[in-house]
Amino acid sequence: MRTGSADGACIERNFAFQPGEEVEYTVYYNWGFIWVNAGYVTFNVRERLYRNRPVYHFDSFGSTHRRYDWIFKVRDRFQSYVDKETFRPLWFEMDTYEGGFVAYDEYHYFPERDIVVTTTENSDRPRRTDTLEIQPCSFDVITAVYVARNIDFASYGKNEPIPFSILIANELHELNPRYLGEETITTREGETYDCIKFSVELVEGFIFKPGDEMFVWVTNDDNRVPVLVEASIRVGSVKAMLKSASGLRNPVTARIE
């Protein structure tokens, strides 16, 4: 994983996705012994111009179904603009409502100076603006999803940490994903995939507890589409399972007929 190279690029190349990709997940919450189909998440990739640069526009929206809002209402949107050549973030916005806790973050990156100007606020803290020094390849949470899809897992040993810098809630964190091997996953849609499994450390907050990890299974082909994501949360546990994917960059060779 690059932390900034001589040419300024944060990844070797983007082989995993293209503009026009749309992926949707069904979100299941676990309370006690019951798994409930309680929500959905969508991810979209588009092309834009930002500061006269060609960028990827990553846009994700997640929501609980209204009939389950009384248990734990979620309305989350994450967006970012990323330079298509260097894969360095240029802008990020997070607007979330999770169980009554409201948070808003907006980041304006200036990669030529390795700084980011942040505006943040949440239910516990009033709005504030800061200027932070960052490493050349420090990602926001939505950009991190697409960077992770371009990791060459074959170059890492099992349980070997992969350097990964991410900016969350106005602080830089080293999350160190770990490659855990290969497994087969069957979705609720009845499709079975050969998958690469890895884990990611989670940052403590309103949703996650200290020491929690997220486990991710991505297709073992060049698309690296997440098929299953699982994590513990303060009100139980949650998993997101692939429902549909369109506009993929590469043929789907990981599906088992």
C-alpha positions in Angstrom: 0.0 0.0 0.0 1.5 3.3 -1.0 1.9 6.2 1.5 2.8 8.6 -1.3 5.3 7.9 -4.1 7.7 10.0 -6.1 4.9 10.7 -8.7 2.5 11.6 -5.9 0.2 8.6 -6.5 -1.5 6.8 -3.6 -2.2 3.6 -5.5 -0.3 1.8 -8.3 -3.4 1.9 -10.5 -7.1 1.6 -10.3 -8.0 -1.8 -11.6 -11.2 -2.5 -9.5 -13.9 0.0 -10.5 -15.0 2.5 -13.0 -17.5 5.5 -13.3 -21.1 4.2 -13.6 -20.6 1.4 -11.0 -23.6 1.0 -8.7 -23.6 -1.5 -5.8 -26.5 -2.1 -3.3 -26.4 -3.9 0.0 -29.1 -5.3 2.3 -28.3 -4.4 5.9 -29.1 -6.9 8.7 -29.1 -6.0 12.4 -28.9 -8.6 15.1 -30.8 -8.2 18.4 -30.4 -11.2 20.6 -30.9 -14.3 18.4 -32.7 -12.6 15.6 -31.3 -11.2 12.4 -33.6 -8.5 10.9 -33.5 -7.1 7.4 -33.5 -3.5 8.7 -32.0 -1.3 6.0 -29.9 -0.8 2.9 -26.8 0.9 1.6 -25.9 2.1 -1.9 -22.5 3.0 -3.4 -22.2 4.9 -6.6 -19.2 6.1 -8.7 -19.4 9.1 -11.1 -17.0 11.4 -12.9 -16.8 15.1 -12.1 -14.6 18.2 -12.5 -13.4 19.8 -9.2 -10.9 22.6 -9.1 -10.5 22.0 -12.8 -9.3 18.4 -12.1 -11.0 15.2 -13.3 -12.2 13.4 -10.2 -14.1 10.4 -9.1 -17.2 11.2 -7.1 -17.9 8.5 -4.6 -21.5 8.7 -3.1 -22.9 6.4 -0.5 -26.3 6.5 1.3 -27.5 4.2 4.0 -30.8 4.0 5.8 -32.9 1.8 8.0 -36.3 0.9 6.7 -38.9 3.2 8.3 -40.7 0.4 10.1 -37.5 -0.2 12.1 -36.7 3.5 12.8 -38.2 3.2 16.3 -35.4 0.7 17.2 -32.3 2.5 15.8 -32.9 5.1 13.1 -30.1 5.6 10.6 -29.8 8.1 7.8 -26.2 8.4 6.6 -24.6 10.0 3.5 -20.9 10.0 2.6 -19.4 11.8 -0.4 -15.9 12.5 -1.6 -14.0 13.8 -4.6 -10.7 12.0 -5.4 -8.1 13.1 -8.0 -8.3 10.5 -10.8 -4.5 10.5 -11.4 -3.1 10.5 -7.9 -6.1 9.1 -5.9 -5.5 11.8 -3.3 -8.8 13.1 -1.7 -9.8 16.7 -2.5 -13.2 17.0 -0.7 -15.3 14.9 1.7 -18.6 15.4 3.3 -20.3 13.2 5.9 -23.9 13.9 7.1 -25.2 11.3 9.5 -28.1 10.5 11.9 -27.6 7.4 14.0 -29.9 6.6 16.8 -30.5 10.3 17.6 -26.8 11.2 17.3 -26.2 13.8 14.6 -22.8 14.4 13.0 -21.5 16.5 10.2 -18.0 16.7 8.8 -16.6 18.5 5.7 -13.0 18.3 4.6 -11.2 20.4 2.0 -7.9 18.9 1.1 -4.9 20.8 -0.3 -2.5 18.0 -1.4 0.2 20.4 -2.6 0.6 21.5 1.0 -0.3 18.3 2.8 -3.0 20.0 4.8 -6.8 19.6 5.2 -9.3 22.3 6.4 -12.0 20.6 8.4 -15.4 21.7 9.6 -17.0 19.4 12.1 -19.9 19.3 14.5 -22.0 16.7 16.3 -24.7 16.3 19.0 -22.0 16.6 21.7 -19.8 19.3 20.2 -20.6 22.7 18.4 -19.3 23.5 14.9 -15.6 24.2 14.6 -13.0 24.7 11.9 -9.4 23.4 12.0 -6.4 23.1 9.7 -4.6 19.8 10.1 -1.3 18.5 8.7 -1.7 15.1 7.1 0.4 12.4 5.4 0.4 12.5 1.6 -2.1 9.6 1.4 -4.5 10.0 4.2 -8.0 9.0 3.2 -11.6 9.7 4.3 -13.9 6.8 5.1 -15.6 6.6 1.8 -12.4 6.9 -0.3 -10.9 4.2 1.9 -13.5 1.7 0.7 -12.3 2.2 -2.9 -8.6 2.3 -2.1 -9.0 -1.0 -0.2 -10.5 -2.6 -3.3 -7.3 -1.9 -5.1 -5.0 -3.6 -2.6 -2.8 -6.3 -4.0 -3.5 -8.8 -1.2 -1.3 -11.4 -2.9 1.8 -9.3 -1.9 0.9 -9.6 1.8 1.2 -12.6 4.1 -1.7 -13.9 6.2 -2.3 -11.6 9.2 0.3 -9.1 7.9 -0.8 -5.5 8.6 -1.3 -3.2 5.6 -0.4 0.5 6.3 -3.5 2.6 6.0 -4.0 6.2 7.2 -7.5 7.5 7.6 -9.0 10.8 8.8 -12.0 10.2 11.1 -13.7 12.8 13.3 -10.9 15.3 12.8 -8.1 12.8 13.9 -5.7 10.7 11.9 -5.8 7.0 12.6 -3.6 4.0 11.4 -6.1 1.2 10.9 -3.8 -1.5 9.5 -6.1 -3.9 7.6 -5.0 -7.5 7.8 -5.4 -10.1 5.1 -7.1 -13.3 6.5 -7.2 -15.7 3.6 -9.8 -16.8 1.2 -13.4 -18.1 1.9 -16.6 -18.8 0.0 -19.6 -16.7 0.7 -23.2 -17.3 -0.5 -25.5 -14.2 -0.5 -29.2 -14.1 0.4 -29.8 -13.8 -3.4 -28.4 -17.3 -3.7 -25.2 -16.3 -5.5 -21.9 -17.9 -4.3 -18.5 -16.2 -4.6 -14.9 -17.0 -4.0 -13.8 -14.2 -1.7 -10.7 -12.6 -0.1 -11.3 -11.9 3.6 -9.6 -9.1 5.6 -10.2 -7.3 8.9 -10.1 -3.6 9.7 -9.7 -2.0 13.1 -12.6 0.3 14.0 -12.4 3.7 15.6 -14.3 4.1 18.9 -17.3 6.3 18.7 -21.0 6.5 19.1 -21.6 3.2 17.1 -18.4 1.2 17.8 -16.8 0.0 21.0 -13.0 0.0 21.8 -11.2 -2.9 20.2 -13.9 -3.7 17.7 -13.0 -5.0 14.2 -14.9 -5.1 10.9 -14.6 -8.2 8.7 -14.9 -7.8 4.9 -15.2 -10.4 2.2 -14.5 -9.1 -1.4 -14.8 -10.9 -4.7 -11.6 -12.8 -5.5 -11.4 -11.2 -9.0 -10.3 -7.8 -10.3 -13.6 -6.1 -9.2 -12.9 -6.7 -5.5 -16.6 -5.9 -4.8 -17.4 -6.3 -1.1 -19.8 -9.3 -0.8 -20.2 -9.3 3.0 -19.3 -6.9 5.8 -19.7 -7.7 9.5 -19.1 -5.7 12.6 -20.2 -5.5 16.2 -22.0 -2.3 17.3 -23.1 -0.9 20.6 -26.7 -2.1 20.1 -25.8 -5.6 18.8 -24.1 -6.5 15.5 -24.6 -5.6 11.9 -23.8 -7.1 8.5 -24.2 -5.8 5.0 -24.7 -8.4 2.2 -24.4 -7.8 -1.5 -27.8 -7.4 -3.2 -26.9 -6.2 -6.7 -24.0 -4.7 -8.6 -24.0 -3.1 -12.1 -21.5 -1.1 -14.2 -18.6 -3.2 -13.0 -15.2 -2.6 -14.6 -14.2 -6.3 -15.1 -15.9 -9.6 -15.8 -17.2 -11.3 -12.7 -15.0 -14.4 -12.5 -15.4 -15.0 -8.7 -19.0 -16.2 -9.0 -19.4 -19.9 -8.6 -22.1 -21.3 -10.9 
